[in-house]
Structure formats: C-alpha cells, structure tokens
C-alpha cells in the first residue's frame, strides 16, 4: 500500500496528544461518593472497565480519517515481453588441420568451447550446428534448446567425414537450415582454418545464395601466423609434433562476408577468438520489446467506512452501555 499524500500522515501525532489530554481530564474529574456503602469502595463492574472504550474508539476513528485523507492506494504492475530472436547457424570446420596445437589444446577444441559459450549467452535465439571437412552435414536443426546444440558441439570430432575443406558445401548446408526460417534476422557464423579444396559448390556461389536469402555471413579464420605445431604420425605409428604452414584464404573469407553485409575476423589465439564471438554477440542483438502496464486502486473508501464504524461503536458504548449519569 502507498499514499498519494503521505505528508498528511504527520497529523497522526495529534493522537497521542489527545490520548494524554483525555487521561488528564479523566483524572481531574470529580469522584462520586456513595454514603450508603459505609465508606467502602463501590464494586468495579464491567461498566467500570469499559469507561476508556469510547475514547479509544474515537481516537481510532480519527486515525482512520487521517489515513483516508492521505489517499491510500494499492499498485499493481504487469508487462508483456515480445521477443524477436535471431536464427543462427554455426558452421565449424572439422578437417584434420583443426588438430593443430597453436590453440590450447587444439583449434577444434578451442572453437567448440568458444561456440558453446556464445550459444549460452543468447537466450532468445534459435541455433543449428553444421560441420564440414571434405563434405558437409548438419548436426542439429534450428532449435531453441541450447543444451542440445551444446551437446552436439561437445561430440564434434575430426576424422568422422572425408578430409579436406569444402567451404562452399559447408555454407550451402547451413543455408539449407535457414531455408524455412521466418526470423527477421538470419546469420551464419562460419569458422575454418584452411583453403577451399573440396566440394561441389563454390564458396562465392554459396555467398551469393546467402545474400539473396537475406542471410548475413560472419567468417572466422582460425590459426596463428606463419607455422603451427601439428601432431603427425611417423612410420612406426608414433605421434610427434611437426611444424606446418598456416594457410587461410583470408581474401575469399572476407569477400564472402562482405557480399552478405557481414564481416571477416582473424583469430590467431584463443583470446582473439573469444573476443570475436563477443563482437558478433554485440552485432546481432535480439529485439526484445517490453510493454509495462500500471494500475492502482483507491483504498480511502474502506478507511472512511472503518472510521464511521468506530464512531458508531463509540456512540453505542457511550449512550447505551455506559449511559452516563445526568
């Protein structure tokens, strides 16, 4: 409960002053002596104990009137949330080169971790997961279940499909997931560490399709500069780290992204990759519209009723029960 005129409540200070006044007047009142009792005090009946009740009722009525004048109200709030999320497909390279250890523990595991964090931060969006190497396939449909997407991210491995880097096929598979999307904003985040060398669809042709579909493409090139340590198997079946050149077709990835109104990023370490996902998160905001409703009910009528009831009770007690002597 709140008050529209709370300063009026300061008038309540007169209540203890009135109470003190009534006590003072009562003590100064004359004492009636009844001689027929032989000097003994008259018995204290129920009427004797009810003598302060009219004053108490009157003070209560005054308090109720003060509360009523302060205009008590009860407030209630409600709101409607209209969320317009983004449909996002994560297309992640799972070719053997993603095992390079210029990231900790390797490129693929680092990419999975950053992508899982990105998914966790976007509560209102639908996600799909696509992986590609020499060919591409979809791991999840568009879903609001972030847990399902993160589970499939955790299961992503190199060597499950033919090796190679089919960037065009990867993007085309991602676009297929967005074909029936009615979202206002549709996005593909494509991550790779290589050069397109496989697939039936050229990367630029896939980018043209994305542009025509109104899909924005963000491309990420993953890999350090120069050379990176890669676990290679020798003739005896033992693994050892060898340095291999880092080859990323940055010009192609940049052209693909710019064609769709997106952006190309280069991640040379895990911190850079994390900041890239943070930037994409800021660039692609879900639209959340909140409409608030405010309502209040006036409560002063009930406090007036309380005051009238107390005044009526005072009249009944004073005139009918106590019935003062003339």
C-alpha positions in Angstrom: 0.0 0.0 0.0 1.2 3.5 -0.9 -0.1 7.0 -0.2 -0.7 9.8 -2.7 -0.4 12.4 0.0 1.9 10.8 2.6 2.6 14.1 4.4 -0.9 14.1 5.8 0.1 11.1 7.9 2.0 13.6 10.1 -1.3 14.6 11.6 -1.2 11.3 13.4 0.9 13.0 16.0 -2.2 14.5 17.5 -3.5 11.1 18.5 -1.1 10.6 21.5 -1.6 14.2 22.4 -5.4 13.7 22.5 -4.9 10.5 24.5 -2.8 12.4 27.1 -5.4 15.1 27.2 -8.3 12.6 27.9 -6.2 10.9 30.6 -5.5 14.2 32.2 -9.2 15.3 32.1 -10.3 11.9 33.5 -8.0 12.2 36.5 -9.2 15.7 37.3 -12.9 14.7 37.1 -14.9 14.7 40.3 -15.2 11.5 42.3 -18.8 10.5 43.2 -19.1 9.3 46.8 -21.9 6.9 47.8 -22.5 7.1 51.5 -24.7 4.1 51.7 -21.7 1.9 51.2 -20.4 2.7 54.7 -17.1 4.1 53.4 -16.4 1.1 51.3 -15.3 1.4 47.6 -18.1 0.6 45.1 -17.6 -2.7 43.3 -15.9 -2.5 39.9 -18.4 -3.9 37.4 -18.0 -4.4 33.7 -19.2 -0.9 33.1 -16.3 0.4 35.1 -13.7 -1.3 32.9 -15.4 -0.2 29.7 -15.2 3.5 30.6 -12.0 4.1 28.5 -13.5 2.3 25.5 -15.3 5.3 23.9 -12.1 7.4 23.9 -10.2 4.5 22.4 -12.8 4.2 19.7 -12.8 7.9 19.0 -9.0 8.0 18.7 -9.2 5.0 16.4 -11.8 6.8 14.2 -9.5 9.9 14.0 -6.6 7.7 12.9 -8.7 6.1 10.2 -9.8 9.5 8.9 -6.2 10.6 8.7 -5.2 7.5 6.7 -8.2 8.1 4.4 -7.1 11.7 3.8 -3.6 10.5 2.8 -5.3 8.7 -0.1 -4.0 5.1 0.3 -3.7 3.1 -3.0 -2.6 -0.3 -4.0 -0.4 -0.6 -7.0 -0.1 -3.4 -9.5 2.3 -3.8 -12.4 2.2 -6.2 -15.3 4.3 -6.4 -18.5 4.3 -8.2 -21.8 7.6 -9.2 -23.4 7.7 -9.5 -27.2 11.0 -11.3 -28.2 12.2 -11.3 -31.8 15.2 -13.6 -31.8 17.9 -14.4 -34.4 18.2 -17.7 -36.2 21.9 -18.6 -36.2 23.8 -21.5 -37.8 27.2 -22.3 -36.6 29.3 -23.9 -39.4 32.5 -25.3 -38.0 35.4 -26.8 -39.9 36.3 -30.3 -38.6 39.1 -31.1 -41.1 42.3 -32.7 -39.8 44.1 -29.4 -39.8 41.9 -28.3 -36.9 44.0 -30.6 -34.7 46.9 -28.1 -35.0 48.0 -27.1 -31.5 48.6 -23.4 -31.9 45.4 -23.2 -29.7 45.0 -25.0 -26.4 44.6 -27.9 -26.6 44.0 -27.6 -30.4 42.0 -25.4 -32.8 38.9 -27.6 -32.8 38.5 -27.9 -29.0 39.1 -24.1 -28.6 36.5 -23.4 -31.3 34.0 -25.7 -29.6 34.4 -24.1 -26.3 34.0 -20.5 -27.6 31.0 -21.5 -29.7 29.3 -23.2 -26.6 29.8 -20.0 -24.6 28.4 -18.0 -27.5 25.3 -20.2 -27.6 24.9 -19.9 -23.8 24.8 -16.1 -23.9 21.9 -15.9 -26.4 18.8 -17.0 -24.6 16.2 -15.8 -27.2 17.7 -17.2 -30.4 17.4 -20.5 -32.3 20.6 -22.3 -33.3 21.6 -25.0 -35.7 25.0 -26.7 -36.0 26.8 -27.7 -39.2 30.2 -29.2 -39.6 32.3 -29.6 -42.8 35.5 -31.1 -44.0 35.7 -32.7 -47.4 31.9 -32.7 -47.3 29.3 -31.1 -45.0 26.4 -32.3 -42.9 24.0 -30.9 -40.3 24.2 -32.0 -36.7 21.1 -30.2 -35.4 18.0 -28.5 -36.9 17.2 -25.0 -35.8 16.2 -25.3 -32.2 15.7 -23.1 -29.1 17.2 -25.8 -27.0 20.7 -24.5 -26.3 21.5 -27.7 -24.4 21.0 -29.9 -27.5 23.3 -27.6 -29.5 26.0 -27.6 -26.8 25.8 -31.4 -26.5 26.4 -31.8 -30.3 29.2 -29.3 -30.1 30.9 -31.5 -27.4 30.6 -34.5 -29.7 32.2 -32.8 -32.7 35.4 -34.7 -33.8 37.9 -34.6 -36.6 38.1 -37.6 -39.0 34.4 -38.5 -38.9 33.9 -37.4 -42.5 36.3 -37.3 -45.5 39.1 -34.9 -45.1 39.5 -31.7 -46.9 38.0 -28.2 -46.7 34.7 -27.7 -48.6 33.8 -24.2 -47.5 31.1 -23.8 -50.2 29.4 -27.0 -49.2 29.6 -26.0 -45.5 27.9 -22.7 -46.2 25.3 -24.2 -48.5 24.3 -26.8 -45.8 24.0 -24.0 -43.3 21.8 -22.0 -45.7 19.6 -25.1 -46.1 18.8 -25.0 -42.4 17.6 -21.4 -42.8 15.5 -22.0 -45.9 12.2 -22.1 -44.0 13.2 -19.6 -41.3 10.8 -16.7 -40.8 13.1 -14.8 -38.5 13.7 -11.2 -39.3 17.5 -11.7 -38.8 19.3 -14.8 -40.1 23.0 -15.4 -39.5 25.7 -17.9 -40.4 28.9 -18.0 -38.4 31.5 -20.0 -40.5 34.8 -21.0 -38.9 37.6 -22.5 -40.9 41.4 -22.8 -40.8 42.1 -23.6 -44.4 41.7 -23.1 -48.1 38.7 -24.3 -50.1 39.9 -27.5 -51.9 36.8 -29.8 -52.0 33.1 -29.7 -52.6 30.6 -29.2 -55.5 29.6 -25.7 -54.6 32.0 -22.8 -54.9 32.2 -20.5 -51.8 31.3 -17.4 -53.7 28.2 -19.1 -55.2 27.1 -20.0 -51.7 27.7 -16.4 -50.6 25.5 -15.2 -53.5 22.7 -17.5 -52.3 23.1 -16.2 -48.8 22.8 -12.6 -50.0 19.7 -13.5 -51.9 18.2 -15.2 -48.9 18.9 -12.2 -46.7 21.4 -14.2 -44.6 24.3 -12.3 -43.0 27.6 -14.2 -43.0 30.3 -13.8 -40.4 33.5 -15.7 -41.4 36.3 -16.6 -39.0 39.8 -17.7 -40.0 41.5 -19.7 -37.2 45.2 -20.1 -37.0 48.4 -18.4 -35.8 50.7 -16.6 -38.2 53.4 -18.5 -40.1 53.6 -22.1 -38.8 51.8 -24.1 -36.2 52.6 -27.4 -34.4 50.6 -30.3 -35.8 50.5 -33.9 -34.4 51.8 -36.1 -37.3 52.2 -39.9 -37.3 55.6 -41.4 -38.2 56.4 -44.7 -39.9 56.2 -46.5 -36.6 52.8 -45.2 -35.7 54.1 -42.7 -33.1 52.8 -39.2 -33.0 55.1 -36.2 -32.8 54.6 -32.5 -33.4 55.8 -31.1 -36.6 55.6 -27.5 -37.8 53.2 -27.0 -40.7 52.5 -23.8 -42.6 49.2 -21.9 -41.7 47.2 -21.4 -44.9 44.0 -19.5 -44.7 42.3 -17.9 -47.7 41.5 -14.6 -46.0 40.7 -12.8 -49.2 38.0 -15.4 -50.0 36.5 -15.3 -46.5 36.5 -11.5 -46.5 34.8 -11.3 -49.8 32.1 -13.9 -48.8 31.3 -12.0 -45.6 31.2 -8.5 -47.3 28.9 -9.8 -50.0 26.2 -10.5 -47.4 26.8 -7.5 -45.3 28.7 -9.5 -42.7 32.3 -9.3 -41.5 35.5 -11.3 -41.6 37.6 -12.0 -38.5 41.0 -13.5 -37.9 41.7 -15.4 -34.7 45.4 -16.1 -34.0 44.8 -17.3 -30.5 42.1 -18.3 -28.1 41.7 -14.8 -26.6 41.2 -13.3 -30.1 38.6 -16.0 -30.9 36.7 -15.2 -27.7 36.6 -11.5 -28.5 35.4 -12.3 -32.0 32.4 -14.2 -30.6 31.8 -11.3 -28.2 31.8 -8.8 -31.1 29.3 -11.0 -33.1 27.2 -11.2 -30.0 27.1 -7.4 -29.8 26.4 -7.0 -33.5 23.5 -9.4 -33.7 21.2 -8.4 -30.9 17.8 -10.0 -30.4 14.9 -7.5 -30.4 13.1 -7.5 -27.0 10.1 -5.2 -26.6 8.7 -4.8 -23.1 5.3 -3.2 -22.6 4.5 -2.3 -19.0 1.1 -1.7 -17.5 0.4 0.2 -14.4 -2.8 0.1 -12.4 -3.8 1.4 -8.9 -6.9 1.0 -6.8 -8.1 3.7 -4.4 -8.5 2.4 -0.8 -9.6 5.5 1.0 -13.3 4.5 1.0 -12.7 1.5 3.2 -10.8 3.6 5.7 -13.7 6.0 5.8 -16.0 3.1 6.5 -13.7 1.9 9.3 -13.9 5.4 10.8 -17.7 5.5 10.7 -17.9 2.1 12.2 -15.7 3.1 15.1 -17.7 6.3 15.6 -20.9 4.3 15.6 -19.4 1.8 18.1 -18.4 4.8 20.3 -22.0 6.1 20.3 -23.4 2.7 21.2 -20.9 2.1 24.0 -21.3 5.7 25.4 -25.1 6.0 25.2 -26.4 2.5 25.5 -23.9 0.7 27.6 -22.3 3.2 29.9 -25.2 5.6 29.9 -23.7 8.5 31.8 -25.5 9.9 34.8 -27.2 13.2 34.2 
